[in-house]
Amino acid sequence: MWYLCVFYHRLLDYRKPEVESLADLFSKDLTDLQCNGSLEWKLPKHHHPDSPFHFVNLPSEEIARSVANRSILVKGIFELWGEGSNFEELEESIKSYPDEKQLPYLTSDSTFKITVETFGKVISFEEQTERIRSLSYIPFKGRVNLKNPYHTFWLIETDDYDSNNGLPPIAGKRIFFGREIGTADRKLLPTYQLKSRTYLGPTAMDAEMAFLMANQAQAKSGKLVYDPFVGTGSILVAAAHYGAVTMGADIDIRVVRDGRGPDCNVWSNFKQYGLPMPIGLLRADNNLPPWRSGLKEVICPDIAVLFMEISQIHRFLQITRAAIEVLYSERAKVFDAIICDPPYGVRAGGRKSGGRKLLKGVIGPYTVPDDKRTGHIPSTAPYSLVECVHDLLDLAAKMLVMGGRLVYFYPVLREDESIDTTFPEHPCFKLVAISEQLLSYRYSRVLLTMVKIGPYTEEIALAAKIKHLEFKENHLKWLEEGNLHSAVFSPADNHLNGSGDTKITKDSKARYRGKYV
């Protein structure tokens, strides 16, 4: 059935992928059907592709309500009763809507309210009241209840304007009227905002983005979510909010073990929000993962339940012996999703085990003596993004269940306000969503969502290695040579105006800026 989907006007590339991921999640939960990662979308008449108004075809009203209630970027999803370029057309459209679809919500034993919403302009309270009174031709029989109505109806109005107000241009006025199916609760964003977080690091993920990543990964109760670059745990906090069992790793033992004290560490972030603790935080190297090779692809639905029992018993332990035995066994692939923000050298560079002398062959491998192991911090060496991404894809191919999701950020340089559309590939994965977040005129990051579609084998590993080498040779020279940091922070002469002045002119400030919202 077709519904009117109204988005918040921000993070434009993330809007549709989030809805499609959630629709796929709830379709499997509620109907045992899959949306196959894509939905049908249509634009209203005269609307720009970046408009917050879209029509979407969803399998059922229950799925539409579930998507709207959980989404971060959906303002509301509505059953459209009518639309028009003016109020006369709107009245004609509403009157032509089938009675059998209207009357169940207009009965005398129900309560209702009408909300007036505008986009691109502001109207007074008197104008809102006038618009509500103009809907007198709709046979409402119930009582008005503004606090807790059974049914909420929305009158949404856009005006005709060009690009001078900084919003997507609309060629003609459009008015929508519909019944509310579900709306987002964005109150969780102030609750989880970083400025009130107990333990923060320099690369802590913004709360809104962390929740979007969790939605793309389809985090939910009973799923096991892993972050191999856990840091202060911002991404796992969002996954835990949706009920997922969480686990993280970081190469810096001081982050996962110590933090800034017993009351200011990764664990305290979960305690702050009353969330279940991670089942484990490991000191682990993405370049040398601790997982045993030879894991087999079998169905093991009770593994997440086992982890939850372990976490309840050992809430503050880094990881229990029983959990390690499960992870190291050859019973199953264990992770339902891997969500992470790999280090790519802008705010923090990647590190791997070894140290410069060990990697250069100056010294050989060695064992730390027993009397020096307490408080020992292993030496590390630089870890390029090209190597990091290859290791991440290999880890995900080995450890994700079939149909599991890998969601991670990937940096790109922008040239002529466009990006290279070639991204890392792996034979085990299908890329289902690409969402760009612009950070500056010259630099952005792209959230890549991949779904595991095939089992991991030695032949697949060899094919993945070949793909990696080809990608490294053709597309990642600037990353491998360490030029990302200098490219991001060096002066950008091409964005100065003709006189060399860096000030934004009045005309440029008024233009619609697309993804810069």
C-alpha positions in Angstrom: 0.0 0.0 0.0 1.2 3.5 -0.8 1.9 5.9 2.1 3.0 9.5 2.4 6.4 9.5 4.1 7.6 12.9 5.5 11.3 13.1 6.4 13.2 15.5 8.5 15.2 17.7 6.1 18.7 16.5 7.0 21.2 13.8 6.1 19.5 13.4 2.8 21.4 10.3 1.6 20.5 8.4 4.7 16.7 8.7 4.6 15.7 6.1 2.1 18.3 3.5 3.1 17.2 3.7 6.7 13.5 3.2 5.8 14.4 0.3 3.5 16.5 -1.4 6.2 13.8 -1.1 8.8 11.1 -2.2 6.3 13.2 -5.3 5.6 13.7 -6.0 9.3 10.0 -5.7 10.2 8.8 -7.5 7.1 10.8 -10.6 8.3 9.6 -10.2 11.9 5.9 -9.6 11.2 5.2 -11.3 7.9 8.1 -13.7 7.2 8.6 -11.8 3.9 11.5 -9.8 2.8 11.5 -6.4 1.0 14.7 -7.5 -0.8 16.5 -4.3 0.4 14.5 -1.9 -1.9 11.1 -0.3 -1.9 9.1 1.6 -4.5 9.3 5.4 -4.2 7.5 8.2 -5.9 7.7 12.0 -5.7 4.7 14.3 -5.2 3.9 16.5 -8.1 6.3 19.5 -8.6 8.7 18.3 -5.9 12.5 18.2 -6.0 14.2 14.8 -5.4 15.6 16.2 -2.1 12.1 17.1 -0.9 11.2 15.7 2.5 7.9 14.4 1.0 7.9 11.0 -0.7 5.4 8.3 -1.5 6.5 4.8 -0.4 4.9 1.4 -1.0 5.1 -0.7 2.2 3.7 -4.2 2.7 1.3 -3.3 5.5 0.1 -0.7 7.9 1.8 -2.5 10.8 5.1 -2.4 9.1 4.7 1.2 8.2 3.9 2.0 11.9 6.9 0.0 13.1 9.2 1.8 10.6 8.0 5.3 11.6 8.2 4.7 15.3 11.8 3.5 15.2 13.2 5.6 12.4 15.5 8.6 13.2 14.9 10.6 10.0 11.2 9.9 9.3 9.0 12.6 10.8 5.8 10.6 10.1 4.2 8.1 7.8 0.6 8.8 6.8 -2.3 7.2 5.0 -3.0 9.8 2.4 -6.7 10.8 2.1 -6.3 13.6 -0.4 -3.9 16.1 -2.0 -4.2 19.1 -4.3 -2.6 22.3 -5.5 -5.2 24.3 -3.6 -8.0 23.7 -1.0 -10.6 23.2 -3.7 -8.6 20.4 -5.2 -7.9 19.0 -1.8 -11.7 18.9 -0.9 -12.5 17.1 -4.2 -9.7 14.6 -3.6 -10.8 13.8 0.0 -14.4 13.4 -1.1 -13.3 10.9 -3.7 -11.4 8.7 -1.2 -13.4 5.5 -0.5 -15.9 5.7 2.3 -14.9 2.2 3.6 -11.4 3.5 4.3 -12.6 6.8 6.0 -15.6 5.8 8.1 -13.9 3.4 10.6 -11.9 6.4 11.9 -14.8 8.9 12.0 -17.1 7.0 14.4 -18.9 8.7 17.3 -17.1 6.6 19.9 -13.6 7.7 18.8 -11.6 10.8 19.6 -9.4 12.7 17.2 -7.2 15.8 16.6 -6.0 17.6 13.5 -2.4 18.9 13.3 -1.4 21.6 10.8 2.1 21.4 9.5 3.9 23.6 6.9 7.2 23.3 5.1 9.1 26.3 3.8 6.9 28.9 5.5 5.3 29.8 8.9 1.6 30.4 9.5 -0.1 32.0 12.5 -2.3 30.2 15.0 -5.3 31.9 13.5 -4.4 30.7 10.0 -4.1 27.1 11.4 -7.5 27.4 13.0 -9.0 28.6 9.7 -7.5 25.7 7.8 -8.9 23.2 10.3 -12.4 24.8 10.0 -12.2 24.5 6.2 -12.2 20.7 6.6 -15.8 20.8 7.9 -16.9 18.7 4.9 -15.2 15.6 6.5 -17.9 13.9 8.6 -16.1 13.7 11.9 -18.5 12.3 14.6 -16.1 11.7 17.4 -14.9 14.1 20.1 -11.8 16.3 19.9 -9.0 15.2 22.2 -5.8 17.2 21.9 -3.8 15.2 24.4 -4.4 11.5 23.8 -6.7 11.0 20.7 -7.4 7.6 19.1 -6.7 9.1 15.7 -4.5 12.0 14.6 -5.0 13.6 11.2 -2.4 15.9 9.5 -2.9 18.8 7.2 0.5 19.5 5.6 1.1 22.4 3.3 4.0 23.4 1.1 4.3 26.7 -0.8 5.7 27.3 -4.3 9.1 28.8 -4.0 12.4 28.8 -5.9 15.8 28.0 -4.4 16.3 31.4 -2.7 15.3 30.2 0.8 17.9 27.4 0.9 15.3 24.6 0.6 14.7 22.2 -2.3 12.9 24.2 -5.0 9.2 23.4 -5.4 7.5 24.5 -8.7 4.0 24.4 -7.3 2.1 24.6 -4.0 0.9 21.2 -2.6 -1.5 20.4 0.2 -1.8 16.9 1.8 -4.3 15.5 4.2 -4.0 12.1 5.8 -4.3 9.9 8.9 -1.2 9.4 11.0 0.2 5.9 10.9 3.3 6.5 13.0 5.7 9.2 14.0 9.4 9.2 15.1 10.3 9.8 18.7 13.5 11.9 18.5 13.5 12.5 22.2 16.1 9.8 22.5 18.7 12.0 20.7 18.8 14.6 23.5 18.9 11.7 26.0 22.0 10.2 24.3 23.7 13.4 23.2 27.5 13.4 23.6 27.8 16.4 25.8 26.1 14.5 28.6 28.0 11.3 28.0 30.1 10.0 31.0 33.1 8.8 28.9 34.1 10.4 25.7 37.0 10.2 23.3 38.1 12.4 20.3 36.4 10.2 17.8 33.1 9.4 19.7 30.3 8.9 17.2 27.5 11.4 17.2 24.3 10.0 18.8 22.1 10.5 15.7 24.6 8.9 13.4 25.1 6.0 15.8 21.4 5.3 15.8 21.3 5.5 12.0 24.1 2.9 11.8 22.3 0.6 14.2 19.1 0.9 12.1 21.1 0.1 8.9 22.5 -2.9 10.7 19.0 -4.0 11.8 20.0 -4.2 15.4 17.3 -5.7 17.6 16.7 -8.0 20.6 18.5 -11.3 20.3 21.1 -10.2 17.8 24.8 -10.0 18.5 26.5 -6.8 17.3 30.3 -6.4 17.2 32.4 -3.2 16.8 36.1 -4.0 16.2 37.1 -0.3 16.8 34.9 0.2 19.8 36.7 3.2 21.4 34.4 4.7 24.0 31.4 2.5 22.8 29.1 5.1 21.2 28.0 2.8 18.4 27.4 -0.2 20.7 25.3 2.1 23.0 22.9 2.7 20.1 22.7 -1.0 19.3 22.1 -1.9 22.9 19.3 0.7 23.1 17.5 -1.4 20.5 18.0 -4.6 22.5 21.0 -6.1 20.8 23.7 -8.0 22.6 26.9 -6.1 22.1 30.6 -6.9 22.0 33.6 -4.7 21.2 37.4 -4.7 20.7 40.1 -2.0 20.5 43.8 -2.2 20.1 44.3 0.3 22.9 44.1 -1.7 26.2 43.9 1.6 28.2 40.5 2.4 26.5 38.8 -0.9 27.0 40.2 -1.8 30.4 40.9 1.5 32.2 39.2 4.5 30.7 39.6 7.4 33.1 38.9 5.5 36.2 36.4 3.0 37.7 33.4 5.4 37.2 34.5 6.8 33.8 35.0 4.1 31.2 33.1 2.3 28.5 31.1 0.3 31.0 29.9 3.5 32.7 28.4 4.7 29.4 26.1 1.7 29.4 25.4 2.0 33.1 24.5 5.7 32.6 21.5 4.8 30.3 20.5 1.6 32.1 21.5 -0.6 29.1 22.7 -4.2 29.2 26.5 -4.3 29.5 28.5 -5.7 26.6 29.3 -9.4 26.9 32.9 -8.5 26.4 35.4 -5.8 25.6 38.6 -7.2 24.1 42.1 -5.8 23.6 42.3 -7.1 20.0 44.0 -6.1 16.8 41.9 -5.9 13.6 45.1 -6.9 11.7 45.6 -10.0 13.8 42.0 -11.0 15.0 41.8 -13.5 17.8 39.1 -15.7 16.2 39.9 -19.3 15.5 40.0 -20.2 11.8 37.7 -22.9 10.3 34.4 -21.7 11.7 31.5 -23.4 10.0 28.3 -21.9 8.7 25.5 -23.4 10.7 22.3 -22.1 12.3 22.7 -21.6 16.0 19.7 -19.5 17.2 20.4 -19.8 20.9 23.9 -18.3 20.9 22.7 -14.7 21.6 20.5 -16.1 24.4 23.6 -17.8 25.9 25.5 -14.5 25.6 22.8 -12.6 27.4 22.8 -15.1 30.3 26.6 -14.8 30.5 26.4 -11.0 30.5 23.8 -11.0 33.3 26.0 -13.1 35.5 29.3 -11.4 34.7 28.2 -7.8 34.0 31.5 -6.1 34.6 34.0 -8.7 33.5 35.8 -8.1 30.2 34.8 -11.5 28.9 34.2 -14.9 30.5 35.9 -18.2 29.8 32.5 -19.6 28.7 32.0 -16.9 26.2 35.5 -17.4 24.8 34.9 -21.1 24.4 31.7 -20.4 22.4 33.4 -17.8 20.2 36.4 -20.1 19.6 34.3 -23.2 18.9 33.5 -24.3 15.4 29.8 -24.4 16.0 28.7 -21.2 14.3 29.3 -17.9 12.8 28.5 -15.7 15.7 27.9 -12.1 14.7 24.6 -10.8 13.3 26.1 -7.4 12.5 29.4 -5.6 12.5 29.2 -1.9 12.9 32.2 0.4 13.0 34.0 3.6 12.1 37.5 2.5 11.0 40.4 4.9 11.7 41.3 6.7 8.5 43.8 9.3 9.6 42.0 12.6 9.8 41.3 12.9 13.6 43.0 9.6 14.6 45.3 7.3 12.6 45.0 3.5 12.6 47.4 1.3 14.6 48.3 -2.4 14.4 50.4 -4.6 16.5 54.2 -5.0 15.9 56.1 -1.8 16.4 58.5 -0.3 13.8 61.5 -2.4 14.8 59.5 -5.7 14.6 57.9 -4.8 11.3 61.2 -3.7 9.7 62.9 -6.9 10.9 65.4 -5.2 13.2 64.2 -7.5 16.0 62.4 -10.8 15.9 59.2 -11.9 17.6 59.5 -12.0 21.3 57.6 -13.0 24.4 57.0 -10.5 27.2 58.5 -11.9 30.5 56.0 -12.8 33.2 57.4 -10.3 35.6 56.7 -7.4 33.1 53.3 -8.4 31.9 51.4 -6.5 34.5 50.6 -3.1 33.0 52.4 -3.9 29.8 51.2 -1.9 26.7 52.1 -3.7 23.4 53.9 -1.6 20.9 52.1 -0.6 17.7 52.8 0.6 14.2 50.8 2.7 11.6 47.9 0.9 10.0 46.8 2.2 6.6 43.2 2.4 5.7 43.6 0.2 2.6 44.9 -2.6 4.8 42.3 -1.9 7.5 39.4 -2.2 5.1 40.7 -5.4 3.6 41.1 -6.9 7.1 37.6 -5.7 8.1 35.9 -7.3 5.0 37.8 -10.5 5.7 36.7 -10.6 9.3 33.1 -9.9 8.4 33.1 -12.6 5.8 34.4 -15.1 8.3 32.4 -14.1 11.4 29.0 -12.9 10.1 26.0 -15.2 9.8 24.4 -15.5 6.4 22.3 -12.4 5.8 24.3 -10.5 8.5 25.2 -6.9 7.9 28.5 -5.0 7.8 28.0 -1.3 8.3 31.1 1.0 8.2 32.3 4.4 7.2 34.6 5.0 4.4 36.3 8.4 3.6 36.3 10.0 0.2 37.7 13.2 -1.3 35.3 15.3 -3.4 36.4 16.7 -6.7 34.1 19.0 -8.6 31.4 18.3 -5.9 31.3 14.7 -6.8 32.8 11.5 -5.4 34.4 8.4 -6.8 31.6 5.8 -7.0 33.9 2.8 -6.7 34.1 1.2 -3.2 35.7 -1.8 -1.7 34.2 -5.2 -2.8 34.1 -8.7 -1.5 32.6 -11.9 -3.1 30.7 -12.7 0.1 28.9 -9.4 0.2 26.3 -7.4 -1.7 26.4 -3.6 -1.3 22.9 -2.5 -0.5 23.2 1.2 0.6 25.6 4.1 0.0 25.0 7.2 2.2 27.2 10.2 2.0 27.8 12.7 4.8 29.5 15.9 3.7 32.0 17.1 6.2 33.5 19.9 4.0 33.7 21.0 0.4 36.7 18.6 -0.1 36.1 15.7 2.2 33.2 13.5 3.1 32.5 10.1 4.5 30.3 7.4 3.1 28.3 4.9 5.2 28.5 1.6 3.3 25.9 -1.1 4.2 26.8 -4.6 3.0 24.8 -7.9 3.3 26.5 -11.3 3.5 25.2 -13.4 0.6 27.7 -16.3 0.4 29.8 -18.6 2.6 33.5 -18.0 3.3 35.9 -20.4 1.7 39.6 -20.5 0.8 38.7 -19.9 -2.9 36.6 -16.9 -1.8 39.5 -15.6 0.3 41.8 -15.7 -2.7 39.3 -14.0 -4.9 38.8 -11.3 -2.2 42.6 -10.8 -2.1 42.8 -10.2 -5.8 39.9 -7.7 -5.6 41.7 -5.9 -2.8 44.9 -5.6 -4.8 43.1 -4.3 -7.9 41.2 -1.8 -5.8 44.4 -0.7 -4.0 46.2 -0.2 -7.3 43.4 1.8 -9.0 41.6 3.8 -6.4 43.5 4.1 -3.1 46.9 5.6 -4.0 46.1 8.8 -2.0 45.1 6.7 1.0 48.0 4.3 0.9 50.5 7.2 0.6 49.0 8.9 3.6 47.7 11.9 1.7 44.2 12.0 3.2 45.1 14.2 6.1 47.0 16.8 4.0 44.2 16.8 1.3 41.6 17.5 4.0 43.4 20.3 5.8 45.4 22.0 3.1 44.0 25.4 1.8 41.3 25.1 -0.9 42.0 27.8 -3.4 39.3 26.8 -5.7 36.6 27.7 -3.2 37.7 31.4 -3.0 35.8 33.9 -5.0 37.4 35.9 -7.8 38.9 38.5 -5.5 40.4 35.9 -3.2 37.9 36.7 -0.4 36.7 33.7 1.6 33.5 35.3 2.7 30.2 33.8 1.5 28.2 36.2 -0.6 24.6 36.9 0.0 23.6 35.2 -3.2 25.6 32.0 -2.5 24.2 31.8 1.0 20.6 31.7 -0.3 21.2 28.8 -2.7 19.9 25.4 -2.0 22.9 23.5 -0.7 21.7 19.9 -1.2 23.5 17.5 1.0 24.9 20.2 3.2 22.1 20.0 5.7 
